[in-house]
Each structure stands twice: as C-alpha cells, then as structure tokens.
Amino acid sequence: MNIGELLDRGAISLRVSATSKRQTLAVIAEIAARNLRLDAGEILDALTERELAGSTGVGHGVAAPHARLEGLTRMRGVFVRLEQPVEFGSVDDQPVDLIFALFAPKEAGTEHLRALARVSRLLRQAELREQLRKARTADAIHALLVQDIGPTARSSAA
C-alpha cells in the first residue's frame, strides 16, 4: 500500500489555524467529512475517542490521529499543516504542526496497522518533515508524501 492510495490532493490542507488539539481534530474531521462524504461530528467523535486512549502525537512535531469509521470501504487519509504548532500530548512533549490522519473501515484488520506503520516510518524522516514544512502547495505536499520509501530513505530516518 502506498500513500498515494490513501491521500487525495483534496484531503491536504496547509496554513490551518487552530489553537488546541480539540480544534485541530475538528478541522481534520471537517476536511475528512468533505472528502469521504461522511458526517463531521461522527468523525470528530471517533478521533476524540481514540485520543482518550492515548495521544497520537508521535514526536518531532508530528501526529497520526486515526479512527475506524462506519461507511468507509477503504483506508483514507487527511494531511494538515498547522500555521502554529499546538500541544498534542506527544511522546516527546513537543507541540505538533504536521498531522497525517488515517481513517479505516470499521471492519479493517491489519491493513489499518500497516498503514499507520507506513505513515509513521515516512514521517520519521527529518529531511521529509523539513520539506513538508516548507512546501507551498497541496500538490507539493502530495508529491513529497507519495514518493516511494526506498532503502536510502530508510537509512536516513531520524
């Protein structure tokens, strides 16, 4: 599974303004609702419920919130870059500005975990995070995220 199968260009939003984790999740839910044609309130509830189990802030200013949703037929993603980082309860206590949210069908099994692992591996790359923070368009973000992770990218993971 590659990131291009998960992430449509229309599900990428830059320069998002949010002042809290809850507000960030609400923005993600709105973007997901438009792209997935599902209810934003239900998406927000699912994301919030998952966050109660433990923060999805994975460190280095990155979060990977995720939820299983009724009505989805395949894995989907949303990418958001915040204008100002927000506190997310991350493992390294650093605020978050890059968020890749994943949404899985309610009955998804290990494919959900594989997609999370792939996104996590991708966003561990310090150089990629820097490029994502500098990119000016959704197309540029999409191009960066859909690049195949090759052996050199794995070895340069930070």
N, C-alpha and C positions, 0 to 999 in steps of 0.2 A: 504494500500500500504506500503510495506516495502522497505528499502533502497536497499536490495539485488535485487529487481526487477528493480531498476534504474541504478545500478552501476556494470558494468562488471570489473573483475580484470584488463583487458587490458586498462581500462579507468582511471587507477590510476597511477600517476607519482610522484615519490619522487625526491628530490635533483634537483629540477628545478631551473635553473639560469635565473633570469630576473631582470632588474634594474628599471622598471617602470610599471605602471598599464597597459599601452598600450601593452608593451612587454608581460606581464603576460597574458592578454586576447588573444594575438596572439598565445602563447604556448597552451592555453586551446583550441583555435579554431583548431589548428593542431591535437591535441590529439582527439578532438571530430570528426574531419573530418575522421581520420583513423578508428575510432570505429563506426561511424554512416554512413560511406560511403557517405558523403556529401561534398560540397565544403568549404574549409577552409576560403576563402575570404568572402563567404556569411555568415558563422558562425561568423566571426570576425565583419562584418558589423552589424549583429543583436545584438551581445553583446555590441558593442560600442554605438549603437543607444539606447539601454536600459540604459547604464551607463550615457548617456547625460540627461536622465530623472531624475537621482539621483543615487548617489553611492549605490552599493550593499554591501559595507563594513558594516557588522552588529555589529562590535565591538569584543574586545578580540582577535584581530589578525585574524579574520575570515571574509571571503567574500562569498557571494552566488550569483554570477552573473547568469543571466538567460535570455533565449530568446525563442521565438516561431520560429520554423523552418519549411519551406516547405519541404515535403518529409519524415518527421518522422511519424511513425504510433503509437508511444507510448512515454511516458516520458523516458528520459535517463539522465544520469549524468556523470560527469567527476570530479575526485578529484585530486588536485595538492597541493604538499607541497613545498614551496619555500625554497631555501638554505638561503636566506637573505630576511627579510620582505621588502615589498615595500609600499610606500604611496598609499593609495587607496581612500582617502576622506571618511574614515569610520566615523560613528556616534560618536565614542569616540576619534577620531583623532589619533588612534594608527595604525601603519603600519600593513599590512596583510601578513601572511605566510601560512595560511590554506585556501584553496579555494575549495568549492563544487559548481560546475557549473551545472545548470539544463537546460535541453532542452525539450521543449514541441512541440507537433504537432501544426501547425498554428491554427487549429480549436479547440484546447484544451480549456476547460472551467475551472470549479472549481478544477479539478484534479491537474492542474498546481499550483494553490494556496495552495491546501492541501499538495502537495509535498514540496513546499517552506517552509510551516509552519513546516513540519516534520523535514526537514534538519535544519532549524533554531533552533527548540527545541533540537535536538540532539547535535548541536554544541554549545549550551549554557552551556553544562556540562563541568565545569572546569577540572574535572578529565579526561574526554574523550579527551579534547583538549591537555592535557599534554601527554596522551598516544599516540595520533596521532603524536605529535612532536617527540616522542622517538622511534616510530616504525621503524624497519629497512627494512621491505619488503612491497611490494604491497599486498601480502597475509595477512600480519598482519594488515595493514590499512583496508583492506576489512573486515576482521573478526571483527574489532572494530566497523566499521560503520554499519554492518548488524545485530549487536546484537539488539534484541527487546528492546524497551524502556519500562521498567517495572515501577511500582509505586515507587520503591526505586530510580531509576534513575531520575524520575521527581522531587522527593523531594530534590535531591542533586544538582539540577541545579543551576548554579551560574550566 
